[in-house]
Amino acid sequence: MNLIKETQKLIEEGLVSALKTHNLPELYNPISYTFSLGGKRIRPVLLLLSATMEGASQQTALSAALAVEFFHNFTLLHDDIMDAAPLRRGKPSVYKKYNTNTAILSGDVLMIMAYEQLAKCDANRLPLLLKRFNRCAIEVCEGQQLDINFENRLHVSIDEYLEMIRLKTSVLLGFSMFAGAYLANGNEEKAETYYRVGEKMGMAFQIQDDYLDSYGDPALFGKRIGGDIMMNKKTYLLLKALENADDSLYKEISKWLEMKNPNPDEKIEKLKELYRLSGAVDDAIRMRNSYYESAMQAMSKLGADQEAFRALKSLSERLLMRES
């Protein structure tokens, strides 16, 4: 069994074990359902690989890995409500399968369980770990609020968008890699380098996710293609298309953004065409690759365990080339 599969297996066993201690089905069944939908467990895998790269046993950092996965899924339960997203990984979202109040409350419990797991970490490392986790959690919420704010603004700069996805997505990947390295070696300065690697990887992954929302394979993506387009979400594709567009193309894009009750399929297909015509698709791929290459360059200088580094690189490359 390869290192990635071993790491994922350890995480799945940890999740099952953590949930076994609870027996109020109305509250915890939605959580079990959430985890049954699968997922790549990217954040906890990155955390445990970071610990491995610094020479520690993955058990050393398992509680922290479970904490970030609980926190991440807390955000998903609440995000699906805010985004009115009926599907998660091709299945009904928790609020759709159960109800909104259940999804909110189950999400709240996941957040508390994240702290419960974090508290099990090495007591000598915990103060800084908790400080960094709290900062990360606040930043994720700030990123979500910026995302909501941008929906009601016609003009959002590329820099504003990049800061939004850094907060909403990348800081949690950064924290994951920081936590794994810090629990392994106690070296804050070196762990900070891992943080920056995770942050850059998160930027690349989010730009890829924006791309897939418009151009992914519907059978693999797990949710309707074009959801961001229908909500006028300020993605890299949209903002780059507006930035690149000549007057005629700009007016055409703006028309679709301002249109009341458009035909969904028509709007999605038209904006996908306009993104391509503007060069935004090629620009997005270049930006994605730039963030990823920068992350790998920084990672290669850390002198980390080579088997774990190769596993991390293989995983990240598959994620960047994925269609779902």
N, C-alpha and C positions, 0 to 999 in steps of 0.2 A: 504494500500500500504506500502511495507517495505521501510526502509531507503535508500537502494541502488536504488530502482526504483524511489523513490522521487528525489534522487540526480541526477540520469540520466535524468529524465524529466526536471528538472531545467536547466541542461546543454543544452539539446536539444533546449529548448525554448530560451535560451540565444544565441545560435548559430544562430537560425533562425532570431531572432531580430537584431543581429549584421549585418547579411547579407542583411536585408531588406533595409538598407540605401543606398545600391549601385545598380546601374541600367545599367551598361555597360555589356551586356550579354556575349560578347566575352571574357571578362576577369573574370567575376564572375560566369558564369554558370559552368565552370570547378570546381570552389570551391564548389558550391552547389552540384555538382555531387559527389565530393569527400566525403562530409558529408552524402550524401544519401546512400553511400555504407555501412553505419552503423559503427560498431566498438563498443568496450566496454567502450570507454571514460575513460580508466583506470586512466590516469594522472589527469584529472580534478576531477574525483570521489575521488581519494586519497587526493587531495588538499581540497576539501570540507569536506570530512570526518575528516581530520586533524583539520580543523577549528571547526567542531562539537565536536570533542573529547576534545577541549580546551574551550568548553562552548559558542562558538559564533554562531550567525545565519549564515547559509550558504550564505545569500545575502551579508554578510560582505566580503566574499572572491570570489564571483562569477566572477568578472572581471578578477581576477588572474587566475581562473580556465579556463575561455575562452582563456586567453593569452597562457597558456601552450598547450591547444588543437590546437589553431591556429599554434603555433610554431611546434608542433609535426607533423601536417599535411603538413606544409611547408617542413619539412625534408623528408616526405614520397614522395611527388611529385618529389623532386629532386633525392632521392635515387632510385626510380623506373627507372629514366632515366640512372643513373650511373650503375645500376645493369642490365639494359636491361630487366626489369621484365615486361612481358606483362599483368600480372594480379595483381589485388589488391582486396582481399576479394572476389575472384571468378569472378570479373568483369574486363573489360579492364582498364588498368592503364590510368591516365589522358593523358599522352603523346601518348598512343595508340588510345584512343578515339578521341582526338583532334589532337594535334601535339606537337612536342618537344618544340618549342618556346612558345606556349601557356602554357604548363606545367611549364616551367621555370618562366614565367612572373606571372602566377597565384600563384606559390609558393612564389615569391618575395613579392607579395601583402599580402599573409598570414603572412609573417614575420613582415611586417609593421603593420598589424592589431594586431599582438600579442603585440607590444609596445603600440599601441593605447589603448588596453584594460588594460594593466599594468598601464598606466598613470592615470587610473581612481581609483586606489587603494588609501587608506588612505595616505594623504600627509606626515604624520609623519612617516609612515612605508616605504614610497616609496624609499628613498635613498638607504637603505640597500637592499631592495627587488630588485631594479634595478641593483645594484652591483652584487648581487648573480645571477640574471638572465643572465646578460652579461657573467659572468664567466661560467655558465652552457652552454650557447649557443656556446661559443668558444670551450668548452670541447667536446660538441657533434660533432662539425666539426672536431676536432682533432681525435676523435674516428673513424669517417668515413674515414679520411685519413689513419689512421693506418690499418683499414680494407682493404682498397685498396692496401696499401703497402704490406700487408701480402699475397695477392693473387700471388704476383710475388716472394715470398720467400719460399723455400722448408722448411727451418728450422725456426720455431717460437716456443718459449717456452710457456708452460702453463701460466706462470706468465705474459708474454707479452699479451697473449690472454685475460686473466682476466682483465688486465688494459684497453685493447681496449674496451671490452664490458662495463666496468665501465663507460668509457667516452661516448661511443656511445649510451648507453641505460640507465644505472643506474642513472647517475647524474640528468637526467630530472625527474625521479621518486623521487629522493632525494629532488630536488628543490621543486617539487609539495607539498610534505609533509611539508617541511620547510616553504613554503609560507603560507599554510593554518594555521599552528600553529602560525607563527609570526604575521599574520594579526589578529588572534584571541586574542593573549595575549601579544604581544610586547616583549616577553622574548626570546632574541637571543639564550641564552644557551640551553633553553629547546627546541626551534625550531631546534637547531643543532642536538639534539637527534632524532627528527623526520626525519631529513635529513638522518641520518645514517640508520634508519629503512628503509626508501624508497630506499636507495642505495642498501642495502642487498636484498630487495625484487626484485629490478630490476635485480640483478645478477641471482637470482633464475629464474625469468621469462625468461631471455635471454637464459639460459642453456636449459630450457624447450622448448623454441622456436627452438633452434638448434636441439633438439631431434625430435620435430614435423616435421621439414623440411625433415627429413629422414624417420620417422616412423609414421607420422600422417595419418589420414584418408583423402585421396584425395578429397572425396566428402564434407568434412567439413573444410579442411584446407584453402581453398580459393585460392590456387596456386599450381603449380605442385610440387609434392613430389620429393625431390632430387635436387632442384635447387642449393643448397650450394655445393653438391657433384660435379655437373657438372662444377661449376665455381672454383673448388679447394679451396673453402673458408676455412679458418683456423678456424674451429669450435672446441668446446671442444671435441666432439666425435672423430674427425680426429686426433687432437693433442694427445689425451689420447691413441688412438689406436697405434700411432707411438711410444709413450713413453712405452707402455706396451709390444709391439711386440717383439718376438724373431727374429733372423736374417731372417728366412724364411718368416714370416708374414710381417716383415718390407719391404722386397724386393717385396713382392706381392702388398702391399699398394702403394709403390713408383712406381711400374710399371704402375698402373692405373693412378696415378697422372701425370706421365710424358707422357702417351700415347697421341698421336696426333689423333684427330678425332675419338674417341671411339664411339661405339654404346651406346647412352645415357642410354637406359633401362638396358643394360648389365652392364655398369659401376656403375649405381646406385645400382642395386641389389647386385653386387659383393662387393662393399664397405660396404653396410649395413651388409652383412654377415661377413666381416672382422672386422667391429666394434664390432659385437657380440662376435666373437671368441676371440678378444683381451681383452674382459672385459670392453671396453670403455663405453658401454651402461649402465652397472651397476654402473660404476664410475660416470657417468654423473648424474644419478638419485640420488646417494648419495651426490654429490656436491650440486645439486639443493636443496635437503632437508636440508642440512647443513646451507646454506644461509638463507633459509626460517625460520628454527627454531631459528637461531640467531636473525633474525628480530623480531620474535614474543616474544622472551625472553626480548629483549630491550623494546618492546612496552608495555609489561605487567607491567613494572616497572614505567610507566609514570603517573599512577593514572588518566587515561583519562576517559571520559564518556563511560560507559560500553556498552550501546546500540550501539554507533558508533564504538567502538572497536570490538564488536562481528560482526558488519556488515563488517568492514574491513577484519577481519579474515576470514569470510565466503567467501567474494569476492576473496581474495588472494588464498584460498584453491581451489576454483573452477577454477581459472586461472592455477594453477599448475597441476591440474588433467585434464585439457581440452584436447580435441583432435582436436581443430581447432584454 
